[in-house]
């Protein structure tokens, strides 16, 4: 879940993984493509009823870290043993 931060001068989107922060919230898939689509459509402003621009920098950084962890380097397992006859 994403909420608008408390700073009224320059509101920014904050990732609320526990869905416990006060205020209106909006859901977005933890995927950078979904974030970019929501930005292009200006969906966060409508969902959060914000009249000004919302800073997505912190949200983008958090999603990048989440994506990097999910798609981290693949660890090879042990080599299969040759069958003995």
N, C-alpha and C positions, 0 to 999 in steps of 0.2 A: 504494500500500500504506500502511497505517496501523499504527503500533506504539505501545505504551504508553511514555511517557517514563520516564526513570530516577528521577525524584523519587518515592520510595515514600510520602511523606506526602500528597501530592496528585497522583496520577498523571494525566497528560493525554495525549490522543491527539496524535501527531505525524505529519505527512505525510512518508512516506519514498519519494520518487519514484524513487530508484535501487534500492530494495529491498535495501539493504545494512546497515541498522541491526541491532544484535543484539536477540535476543528474538523472541517470537511476533509474528506479523503478521496482519493481516486486510485483505482487499480490499474496496474500496467504489468504486462508480462516481463519477467526479468531477462529481457532480450534487447540489445541495442537497436535492432531494426524496429521493434515496437515503439521504443522511445522516440526514434527519429520520425516515425509516422505520426505519433501523437503531437510532436513539435510542429510538423508541417501542417497538421489540421488544427492547430491551436486548441487541442482538446483539453489540456490542463486548465487553461484559463476558464473555459466554460464549466468544466466539472467542479472546479474549486471556487467558482464565482469570483474570479479575480479580474479586475479591470485593467491592471497594468501587466507588463511583461514579467515572467517568472524565470528566475535563474535556474537552469537545469545542470549546471556544472557539477555540483556535489552528487546529484542523482546519476549522472553519466559516469562519474568516477566509481561510484559504488557498483553500478551494473557492470562496468568493465572488470572490476575485481572479481565479481561473482562469475562472470563469463569465463575469465581466465582460469579460475579454480575448477570450473566444470569441464573445461576443455583442455586441461593441463596436459603435460607430456604423458604419453602412453608408456606404461611400464611393461617391459617384456617379462614374461614368466620364464621359468626354467626351460632349458632345451628339452624336448621330448627324448626319452631314452630309445635307443635302438632295440628292437625286439631280439631276444636271445632265443636260439633254437637248440 
